[in-house]
Amino acid sequence: MTDDSGTSFPDKISDLQLPGAGAARRRREADLRKFVDYWSAMRRGGDVPLRTEIDPRGIESLLGNAFIVEKVAPGIARLRIAGTHLSDVMGMEVRGMPLSALIAPEDRAQLADAMVELFERPATLRLDLTAPAGIRRPALAATLIVLPLRSDLGDISRALGCFVTDGPIGATPRRFGIVECQVTPVDLTDATAPGFSEEQAPLEPPAPKARHERPAPLSHPSERPYLRLVHSD
């Protein structure tokens, strides 16, 4: 289905179709499904998982392709943790860089719009990417998955991602154009609202109302009587 902007919303983010063929592609598809399934399993109570709940052992098969980003501004996310494959593709250390560094400049606005959806809606992202051929650079296809996470403060300002390429990298850095961007809203219908998970205390009877004593006598004609409150025990 699509929203008003024409963005495609697949029914399931696990409906992945990576470029390539044969056994290698099937292994990548299986690994990516396990990656998404792990994130889904961390949705305790149907909510977005906490960053602290992510265990690297749960995504071991794609650990070199995995990353965690932090929202630093609307549509902009910075790489806090990145697997070695991202550095291999860029030819440099990528920690601290924006995720958009992987994307061709002309498509970064589209990525920014998708990242706004991810953090605000929230939603999951899948981007099919391609890098054109050039001198010592074969054409390269890739898939980028980004899944929202909550920070220690409970806000959705982190995301878990995976970046997989198909074929030799060639000369670096490589930057990718967006072939297709799929945004899938996260269903929070069954999520437990913060503050409502604990058992509510029984209602106490209302406290007795205060009694009003007679006003004190006027000590001066210009003075006004005052009320003194006496609380009954």
Summary of the structure (lengths in Angstrom):
residues: 233
radius of gyration: 27.7
end to end distance: 64.4
largest distance: 102.0
contacts: 621
relative contact order: 0.18
helix: 27%
strand: 28%
